Amino acid sequence: MTRAGPAGPARPIEPIEPPPSAYVFALRAADPGEDLVAAGADLRPGTLLAAYRAGLFPMGLGRGGRGPIGWWSPDPRGVLPLDGLRVSRSLRRAVGRFELRVDTAFDAVVAGCADPARPGRWITRAVAAAYGDLHRLGWAHSVECWRGGELVGGLYGLAIGGLFAGESMFHRETDASKVALVGLVRILQADADPRRLIDVQWRTDHLATLGVVEIPRGEYLARLRTALTCPPPAFGPPFAAP
């Protein structure tokens, strides 16, 4: 079973452009292989959008993601090709165990990702509030796994044109976060636009099992420029059968 929320199936909705940032992001001075390229600035909606459009994302440099804010552009960059998701037999079976929803519990998904018990926690209250603001402006989205009326996993990120910048994912039941990723890929595949790009920041061993690959920063930036010319996707069902 799938649903986009109380209003029914979603259609592409133009997000609200916030006031521009006071900061300018550029990668001209970044050395090859250097991931951290700047520090400071703020987490206002206009600043975050300017950063993602330039190929950067924020993550605090202090313990547990506290400030100061670091601005990162990994080289190489982790991306998930739209046709590269690896759906194992067990994951294919798991899809049928959950209800997929979109944007019905964004703040709860972020809270699940920010659970202080998780190792490597970096999502602070300020970060959660900043992405909540972007969600209410129509830029940030959640793909959620529900079972028995309970939220058991999901992911969230930013959709800017054809870019989906994945921020984090969590699960409380086995495979729930992976099923949310399956749902995201189906949403982005729906119009068969090859310009779309899924950014996952870094390739980890776990993400590699799902099909994530690394590309040089220069290639990522070129693909990003193309992706930004794409219309936003429609976040909601139908989710095609795996």
N, C-alpha and C positions, 0 to 999 in steps of 0.2 A: 504494500500500500504506500502511496506517496501523496504528499500534498505540499503546496507552497505556503500555506497559512490560512487564516480565517477568510481571506478574500478570494481564495481559490487560485487557479493557475496564474503564474506571474507572466507579465509581458515586459519587454525592455522599457525601462523608465529612465529618463535622463536625470542623472544625479545633479544635485545643487552645487554649483561652483562657489567655494568660500572666498573671502577676501584673499588677495595674493600674499605670499610670504614676504617678510622683510629680508629673507636670506636668499642667496643665489648658490645653487649647487652645481659644481663642475668637477669633472674627473681629469682635467688636463694635466694636473700635477701628480696624479696617482702613479706610483711605480708599478710595473708589472709584478703580479704576485702579492701585492699589498692589499689586504682586505679592509683594514680600517683606514679611512681616508679623511675624516674630519671629526671634530668634537664641538659640542656646544649647541647653540640654537634652541628651538623650542618644539613642542609637539602640537602646535595648532594645526587645524585641518589644512590650511593653505601651505604650511611648511611641509607637512607629510606628503601631500600630493606632489609638490615640487620635487621633493627628494626621490620619490618613486619614479616620476617621469624622467629623472636624470640618471636612474639606475642605482640609487642608494636606498637604504632602509635603516631605521634606528634600533639601537640596542644599548642599554646603559653600560657604562664601563665599571661601575661599582658593584659591590657584592649583591647578588640577587637581582641584578638589573638596575640598581640605583644609579643616580647620576654621577658624573656628568654624562650627557647623551653622546654616544658614539654613532657615527654615520658610516655604514659599511657598504662596500661594493666588492664582494668576493671575486677573486681571480685565481682559479676558475670558478664559474657560477654553476650551481645546481639547477637543472630544469627537468621537467617531466614532459617529454614529447607527447602530443595529444594522442598519437597512435602507439605510444610506447608503454602504456600501463600494463603491467603483468598481472593478470587475474588468474590465480591458481585455481585448481579444482575446489579446494577447501574454501577459498574466498568466494568463488561463484556460489557455493552452497550457502555461505554466510549471508549473502545479500538478501536472500529470501526470509531471513530470520528477523530483519529489522524494518521499521517504518522510516523512510527518509522524508525529512522535512527541510525547508529552506527558510531562513530568516524568521523563525518563530520564537527563538530563544537565544538571540545573539549574545546578550550579556552573560547568560548561563554557560554558553560554550567558552567564552573568554575566561570566565571564572574557573571552569574545569581545566583549561590549559594553564592557568596561573596557580593551580593548587600548590601551596608551599611544600607539600610532601614530595613533589616530583623533583628528581635530580635535575640540576642545571636550570632551575627556575630563573626567568628573566623578566616576566611580565609583572610590572609594578602596578599600583593603583593608578598612577598617572598614565601609564601606557594603556591600561584597560579603559580609562575614561576617554583618552584621545581616540581610540578606535571605536568606542561607543558613539562619540560625536560623528565620526565618519560614517558609521552605520546609519545614523539618523539623517545624514545628508544624502544617503543613497550610494555611498562608495564602498562600504565594507559589508561583507555578507558571511553568513554561516550556513554550512551544510551539516545537518544534524541526524543522528541515529537515535531512534526511540524504540523502546520495547516495553510493553505493558504500561504505557502511559508515562514512562520514566525516560529522561534523557540519559543515554548510556555512552555517548561518544559524539565526536564531531570535529569540525575544523572551521577556521575562519581566515579571511584574508581580504585584500583589496582588489576590486575590479575597476581598472582604469582603461577604457577602450577595450582592446583585445588582450590586455595583460591581466592575469590573475596572480597576484603576489601572495602566495600562501604564507601565513604567519605562524600558525601552530595548530596542533591537533591533539586530541586526548581520547582515552577510552576507559570505560568502567566495565565493559564486557569484551571478551576476546573478539578481535577483528572489527570492532565497531568503528574505529577511526579509519581503517582501511576501506570499509564499506562507504563511509562518508567521502573518501577520495574517489571511489568508483562513481558515486553520484555526481561529484564535481566534474569529473572528466566527461560524463555523459552530457551535462549541461553545456559545457564548452564545445562539445562535438556537434551539438544539435544543428547548427547552421552550416557545418562543414567548411568554415572559413579557415584556411590554412595559416592566416596571420596570427591566430591566437597563440598565446604563450603562457605556460604555467611556470612560474618562478618559485623555487623552494629554497633559495638562498645557498645552502651548502648541500652537497651530496654526502650522505652518511651511509654506512654499511646497510642499515635498515632500509633507508629510502632506495638504495640501489637494488634491493630485492624486488621493489615495486616498479622498477624501470627508470629511475632517475639517473641522469647522466650529467657529466661536466662539460662545459664549453668555455672557451676563453672569454674574458671580459669584453674584448672588442667585438666578438661575435654576438654576445648577449646584447650589447648596446645597439648593434645594428638591427637585431631581431626586435628589440624593444621599440625602436623608432617605427618599425613597420607595424607592430602590434597596436601602438597608440593611434594609428589611423583607422582602426577597426571600430565598429559600433559596439556598445556594451552588450553582453549576453542577456538572455532572459533567464532570470534565476527562478526556476520552478519546474514542475513536471511538464511533459511526461518524461520519465526515466525509461529508456529502452531496456529491454531484457538483456542480461549479460551474454 
